[in-house]
Every structure is written in structure tokens, then in C-alpha cells.
Amino acid sequence: MGIIAGGLADGSVCLWDPAAMLSGQGQPLLARMQKHTGAGAAPAGAAAGSNEITCVSWNRKVQHILASSSTNGTTVVWDLKRQKPVISFRDPSSQRRASVLQWNPEVATQLVVASDDDRSPTLQMWDLRNSVSPLKEFVGHSKGVLGMAWSQHDPSLLLSCAKDNRTICWDVHSTDMLCELPSHPGAWNFDVQWCPTIPGIFSTSSFDGQVGVHNLHACTSGKVTETVNPDFSVTQHVIGEAQPLGKAPNWMKRPCGVSFGFGGRLVSFTNQKAPVMDLHHHPGPGVMRELGIVSVSQVVTEHELVERSQQFEHAIAGGEKQTLQEYCASKAQSVVAAGDAEEAEAWSFLSLLFEGDGRRELLKRLGFEDVVMAQVRLDLAAGRVHDQTVANVLLVFLAPCFLGAPRRQYVEGSNGPAEHLSVAEIGVMRLLDMIQQK
């Protein structure tokens, strides 16, 4: 059931075991620690110099650390394992009474101390690593602060209520006022607490004996005024324009996101908390920071297409004829298995281009090697055509075959229509007709 800590009338801090108190067995008092001198709950007008204990608070990160504050402005941090004070500090510039304190939910060495003294109605943030002077100061109340609460859902939000009938939500990082709860005349709030389970919900306790439950977003509305009706009922009216929050709370931020890009790229981000490392790469004492991670991944939806693309890129990467020839041969075999004879023929002819003597192998495949070479030898002997010209003409007229063009329905020259001929045969016949015309 935990441990109960409290300040007594003699100015000491005592610890009790609630299980022993309820069962009536054993000794409920666990420890008594004396650092402050004076009463723990002295009435108003107590003698000067009394050191009343005004508030105690447990550390949010280290379970055996406890802090207490007193009327002379001294704040003491206790180590319950050793039952001794670890450190004590006070504002060196003023003798302000400490009325309430709160530990930082994330940083184990930081706490905020407020004062109910109307002469110094400020909130001071202290860091135990340098307790000579306050780290920050929150200025906004005109009278003493009575209650304070630090949000567990968003450690950058701090609530405070004071005798000036104002309940303010602070930005811890910038010390600015984010919003203010609309006030009600004659109903000071002396305590304020965040809801531990629902983000943005908090409660207030006022001197008129009422407990109010509020939403942080309601603090952005205008000022509330009350009108007394003829039947003595009270009607509340909100006047003035609504003021938006200065920043979005953590629970409204997107913890993660994703977006698709070109080529199946998927970009995602996540925001998470990570401990701050010291110089020796060890986690710091309860210090956390926001860590954003951006990831880029590849999403594959058509695995077969990606596999074929990778095979093609691998084949052309080195530019080796042997690799390209094997690739064309494998493609021809795969399309034959699929029943596409024309595409298989195109891949077969493409593979011939990567042979040592591609032109001769192409003619062998077409079956016109003897006829074409005989005609070329005659033309070369007569000086009507050059060898390079023949090579260029072969490539021009056989290109449709390499590109997988459909069969043509005609052949130029005297041969007329020839639907039974393949594209390669038509190209060779056009070459022969041109040579004869020369």
C-alpha cells in the first residue's frame, strides 16, 4: 500500500505504514526525520522564526527521495534509505514562505517551489545539480500561490491557482502562460489536480466548498460573468473572444505517421522518449528527451515484376555478351513454356546479336546464308556495293524482327503479297530486291 509521509507539529517529517495502520498490527511509524525546527501546522500569526512544514512531495522517478518545504522558505530533499537530508536550498534574494512544491515528472533533479506570500507570488524552478539560484521563474500571479499540479501526460504543462482568483496553465519550457481558467467571483481555488488517466482533465477545489472538473480546452474561452435573475438564480455568461492554446499538448500530437512515395517507397516516422546519455554513454538520472526516428522502406506489391526487373538489371550491369546471350535464351525458354511462340522467336533472334559473328549466325538461322552471300560476292566483284553498306542494310531491314514487330502483309517488289512469310524472311527479300536493283 506504499508509505505515507507528512509533517508534524514539531517540524519533523514522519513516515507511516498504512497497512499496519489499517490492520492494527505492528508499528505504523517507520521513521522520524528532523531537519526543520518549529511547528508543522502553526496557526496564523505564529511567532517569527518558526519553521512550519507546509508541503511534502515524493520524487516521480526515484522512489526513496522526498522533498519538504517550510515557512522560512527552506526546501529539504530527503534520502529515505539513509534517513538523512541530501540537500537544502532557499531563495537567497528574499525571505519568502514556501507553500507548495512539485517534482518534475520527467527530470528527477528538478522541482518547482511556490510561495503564498503576496509580496512574492511567483513559482521558481530549481535544479538540484545547481541549487545556488532558481533555474526559472514563472511570473503572472498578483497574490500568493495556493496550489500547483504538474501534468503527467505532458510534462511541459503546469497548473497553479492563487489568492488572486486565477488558475493558470504554464508552459514549463518557455515560462509563458498558455491559458487561464475563467474565474468566478468570490470562489478562490486553493487546490488543483490533473486527472491521472484522462489527458487534459483537471479538478479544482474552491473556498465556497465546491469541486469543479474542467477541460484544458475550456480555458481558451472568454471571461465568465454571473447574472442574478429575478428568482435569485444565477446565470453564467462567457464574454470576450476565445484565445487558442499557445501550443498543442503532447496527447494531441501524432506519435507516428506514414507516407507513400514513388517507386514503392514508404517513409514513416515515430516520436518516442529516450534517456539522455552522459559523457560515459550511460543514461542520465531520470532525464528524458524526445527522439524522432524517420525510416525509409521499400514496399513490394508485384514480386514477379520486381524479380524480372532485378534479373534484367543484373544481366546488363556488366555488359558482357555471354551474360546477355544467356539472359535472352532463358527468356525465350520461359515464353515458350507460356505458349507465346512469336515472343520466343524474338528473344531467339536477339540472342544471336551477342554471338561472335552475329550477322552470319542470323543468316544461318533464316536459311538464306548461301543465297545472300553469293549475291553479295557478285556485287563486290562488280564494285556496286561495299561490305559496310551490306552490313548497314541488314541491320535496317532486320530491325523489325529484333523489335518483335508483327508480321507485315506485303513485300515490296515483284513478289507481291506474302502472308506466309515471317518478318525476318520479308526483311531479307527486301534486301535482295535492293541489291538486284543496284
C-alpha positions, 0 to 999 in steps of 0.5 A: 500500500506504499508509505505515507509521509507528512509533517508534524507539529514539531517540524519533523517529517514522519513516515507511516505504514498504512497497512499496519495502520489499517490492520492494527498490527505492528508499528505504523511509524517507520521513521522520524526525520528532523531537519526543520525546527518549529511547528508543522501546522502553526496557526496564523500569526505564529511567532517569527522564526518558526519553521512550519512544514507546509508541503511534502512531495515524493520524487516521480522517478526515484522512489526513496527521495522526498522533498519538504518545504517550510515557512522560512522558505527552506526546501529539504530533499530527503534520502529515505534509505539513509534517513538523512537530508541530501540537500537544502536550498532557499531563495537567497534574494528574499525571505519568502514562505514556501507553500507548495512544491512539485517534482518534475515528472520527467527530470528527477533533479528538478522541482518547482517551489511556490510561495503564498506570500503576496509580496512574492507570488511567483513559482521558481524552478530549481535544479538540484545539480545547481541549487545556488539560484532558481533555474526559472521563474514563472511570473503572472500571479498578483497574490500568493500561490495556493496550489500547483499540479504538474501534468503527467501526460505532458510534462511541459504543462503546469497548473497553479491557482492563487489568492488572486482568483486565477488558475493558470496553465504554464508552459514549463519550457518557455515560462509563458502562460498558455491559458487561464481558467475563467474565474468566478467571483468570490470562489478562490481555488486553493487546490488543483489536480490533473486527472491521472488517466484522462489527458487534459482533465483537471479538478479544482477545489474552491473556498465556497466548498465546491469541486469543479472538473474542467477541460484544458480546452475550456480555458481558451474561452472568454471571461465568465460573468454571473447574472442574478435573475429575478428568482435569485438564480444565477446565470453564467455568461462567457464574454470576450473572444476565445484565445487558442492554446499557445501550443498543442499538448503532447496527447494531441500530437501524432506519435507516428505517421506514414507516407507513400512515395514513388517507386514503392517507397514508404517513409514513416516516422515515430516520436518516442522518449529516450534517456539522455546519455552522459559523457560515459554513454550511460543514461542520465538520472531520470532525464528524458528527451524526445527522439524522432526516428524517420525510416525509409522502406521499400514496399513490394506489391508485384514480386514477379515484376520486381524479380524480372526487373532485378534479373534484367538489371543484373544481366546488363550491369556488366555488359558482357555478351555471354551474360546477355546471350544467356539472359535472352535464351532463358527468356525465350525458354520461359515464353515458350513454356507460356505458349507465346511462340512469336515472343520466343522467336524474338528473344531467339533472334536477339540472342544471336546479336551477342554471338561472335559473328552475329550477322552470319549466325542470323543468316544461318538461322533464316536459311538464306546464308548461301543465297545472300552471300553469293549475291553479295560476292557478285556485287563486290566483284562488280564494285556496286556495293561495299561490305559496310553498306551490306552490313548497314542494310541488314541491320535496317531491314532486320530491325523489325524482327529484333523489335518483335514487330508483327508480321507485315502483309506485303513485300515490296517488289515483284513478289507481291503479297506474302502472308506466309512469310515471317518478318525476318524472311520479308526483311531479307527479300527486301534486301535482295530486291535492293541489291538486284536493283543496284 
